[in-house]
């Protein structure tokens, strides 16, 4: 490769540092941090063969897309591993140092690269993450309603589903005028969020019926259309994992244990992975408590020993391994796009 470089992406600017391996020329500078500004800068390179590395943080998508459009090599660096390769801190960290660090790793062939998903998987990932954000938003507003009612002496009500929500206004004579306005406004917001969630669920249901990988995942007990699409989109091409254990590690459900001499701390979830994948696996794993579940006996045994939450996490790890094997057995069909 004639040009090898690193790009440090920020909201307002992109800092670049590239080296022409043939002439030894080095260039550094800053360009606007948007698609059009970056495209204009790439056009100045006049179609010269080049490879650039960029960290997998917010903003990497348009950078990779523009590099591929220009026919250049795009390399997505794993942020944590890239930081670890920096070594002990000897001076202040700057954008220019970050860009040069990426360039040096890419040139030496030691850049810890992440998988770049195809566009259709990126789009579905974005929708799944939107769905989870809306779920969390709905939960937050329900909790706020409970707080307002409790603050004014009314009991907590359930369920939080839409048909029973109007009960939140029961006993409104005990609410102050501001309290009634607060709860009514929150209910209107919840109705709007529910409408958005319903549209996304309908989209996921149609997609899961057509996509081979999602159909295979839906055969697992407890995995529905939403969780099937979430697991499929977040795992991506499982052939990049050498074993199902790596798929569990990617989800952040693996247990980390610190030990030193005779001291050994209790294990905790690493949480070093996709939070959406952890959420989807945990939601599906909670169905293991049902008597009809094939994992019911295993769930009951772990629950008796360690509690219901640990039991669901154990079943979630089993589901992650099974999902890996199901998608891997499909080969290229697991990732095919559908209309």
DAHUZI-V455532 format. One record per backbone hydrogen bond with DSSP energy under -0.5 kcal/mol. NH is the residue of the N-H (numbers start at 0). CO is the residue of the C=O. Records with the same first field share a line. If there is no record, write none. Layout:
NH: CO, CO
//
This chain:
2: 48
3: 18
4: 50
5: 16
6: 52
7: 14
8: 6
9: 12
13: 30
14: 7
15: 13, 28
16: 5
17: 26
18: 3
19: 24
20: 1, 18
21: 1
23: 19
26: 17
28: 15
30: 13
32: 11
33: 31
37: 33
38: 34
39: 35
40: 36
41: 37
42: 38
43: 39, 40
44: 41
45: 42
47: 44
50: 2
51: 72
52: 4
53: 74
54: 6
55: 76
56: 54
59: 56
62: 58
63: 59
64: 60
65: 61
66: 62
67: 63
68: 64
69: 65
70: 67
71: 66
72: 49
74: 51
76: 53, 74
77: 111
78: 76
81: 77
82: 78
83: 79
84: 80
85: 82
86: 83
97: 93
98: 94
99: 95
100: 96
101: 97
102: 98
103: 99
104: 100
105: 101
106: 102
107: 103
108: 104, 105
109: 104
110: 104
112: 110
113: 75
116: 114
120: 117
121: 117
122: 118
123: 119
124: 120
125: 121
126: 122
127: 123
128: 124
129: 125
130: 126
131: 127
132: 128
133: 129
134: 130
135: 131
136: 132
137: 133
138: 134
139: 135
140: 136
141: 137
142: 138
143: 139
144: 140
145: 141
146: 142
147: 143
148: 144
149: 145
150: 146
151: 147
152: 149
153: 148
163: 160
164: 161
166: 163
167: 164
168: 165
169: 166
171: 168
173: 170
174: 171
179: 175
180: 176
181: 177
182: 178
183: 179
184: 180
185: 181
186: 182
187: 183
188: 184
189: 185
190: 186
191: 187
192: 188
193: 189
194: 190
195: 191
196: 192
197: 193
198: 194
199: 195
200: 196
201: 197
202: 198
203: 199
204: 200
205: 201
206: 202
207: 203
208: 204
209: 205, 206
210: 206
214: 210
215: 211
216: 212
217: 213
218: 214, 215
219: 216
222: 219
223: 221
227: 223
228: 224
229: 225
230: 226
231: 227
232: 228
233: 229
234: 230
235: 231
237: 235
239: 236
240: 237
245: 242
246: 242
247: 243
248: 244
249: 245
250: 246
251: 247, 248
252: 247
253: 247
255: 267
258: 256
259: 262
262: 259
264: 257
267: 255
269: 253
270: 251
272: 270
273: 249
274: 272
277: 273
278: 274
279: 275
280: 276
281: 277
282: 278
283: 279
284: 280
285: 281
286: 283
287: 284
288: 285
289: 286
292: 289
295: 292
298: 294
299: 295
300: 296
301: 297
302: 298
303: 299
304: 300
305: 301
306: 301, 302
310: 306
311: 307
312: 308
313: 309
314: 310
315: 311
316: 312
317: 313
318: 314
319: 315
320: 316
321: 317
322: 318
323: 319
324: 320
325: 321
326: 322
327: 323
328: 324
329: 325, 326
330: 326, 327
332: 329
333: 330
334: 331
335: 332
//
